[in-house]
Amino acid sequence: MLYVTDTPKDVATATRDLEEAVKRNKFGVLHVHDLQKMLQEKGVEFPNACRILEVCNPQRAVQVLTGNMTMNMALPCRISVYQEGGKTKIGMIRPTALLALFPGAAALKTVAEDVERETMRMIDEAR
């Protein structure tokens, strides 16, 4: 269900490298959420750095949404770069696992497999 890998990089460097990998693979970064910073701004101390990237390939998104509009609840794809147990990790929920949550979305299996392969490649390039 999850794809998570360790990296020797710090969160900021891994995030930057992931953003570059996303662009190389013809996806775009729609937004980066800095969870630690957001919580601190709300007065909550959170010890672990965590950046969540929302990534999208517009052609794939149209393919998915044309096939099943309820899939909008799973888009855009999210890839996280975070600290846990003193290590930096990069991970995501596999698109094929998300697809299984949506009734009638089996016809999109090939697209989900393609996106999964592409996003895993981005993570591997960034680590």
N, C-alpha and C positions, 0 to 999 in steps of 0.2 A: 504494500500500500504506500509506503514511503520510500523515497530515494534520498539518502543522507550520506555525505562523505566528509571526512576530516580534511582540513588544510592547515599547513604550518603558518599561513598568513594571518595577520590580524584582520579584524572585521572590516576596517576601512579599506585596506588593500584588496581583500577578497571581493568586497562590494564593487570597487572600481574595476577589477579584472572581470567580474561577472557582467557588469554593464557593457564592457567592450566585447565580451563573448556573445552577448545577446545581439548586439549590432552586427557582428560578423556573421551571425546565423540568420540574418534578415528578419529579426524580431525587433520590437521597439520597447523601450522602458517607458511606461506610462506614468509611473510614480514610484518613489522610494519612501517608504514609511520608516522613520527612525523611532522604533518603539521605546527605547530607553529614554531618548530625549523628550518624546511626547509625554511619557509618564512623569518625568521630572518636572516638566512644565505644569503638570496637574498637581504637583506637590507630593508625588509618590516616588520614593527612591526604589530603583530597580537595578540590581547589581550587574546584570548581563547586557552587553551590547547586543542589539538585534535590529537588523535592517531587513525589511520585507520589500522585495521588488515586484511590482506588477508588470508583467511582460505580455506582449501580444504580437501576433502576426495577423494583420488585417484580413488577408486572404483566407487564412485558416478560420478566423473568427466568423466570417461571413458563411463559410462552408458549414460550420457547426450550427450557427444560429438559424440558417435556412433549413437545416435538417431537423432542428428541435429547438424552438425558441426558449424553452425552459432552461436550456443550458446556459443562458445568460447569468444564472446564479452561480455558475462555476468559473466564469470568466471575469477578468483576465487571469491568466496563470500567475501563480505566486511562487516566487523562489525566495527562501530566507537564508540570510547569512547571520550567524549568531554564535555567542559564546555559551558553552555549557561544560561544566566540570573543568574549567581552565583551558579548554580547547575551542578552536574555531571550527564551525561546521557550516556546510552549505547543503540545503535540502529542500524538498518539495513533496507534495502529495502527487503521486503518479496520476496523470490524466486518465489512464485506463481505469484506475480505481474510482475516480470521481464519476466517470461515465456510468459505472455500474449502479450508482445511486439514482439515476434518472430512468424511470420507466419509458420504454419505447425508444431509447437512444442507441440500441444495439447497432443500428445502421451506420452509426458514426464511429464504429470501432476502429476502422482503418485510419481515419483522421486522428483519433486519440492516440493510436500507436505511433503515428508519424510525429505528432507533437511531443509525445513522451520521449521518443528517441532524440529529437532535436533539443529539448530542454535538458535532458541528461548530458548530451554532448556539451552544452553551454556550461553546465556545472563542472564537468570534467575538465574543460578548458580553463576554467577560472581557478581551480584548486591548485 
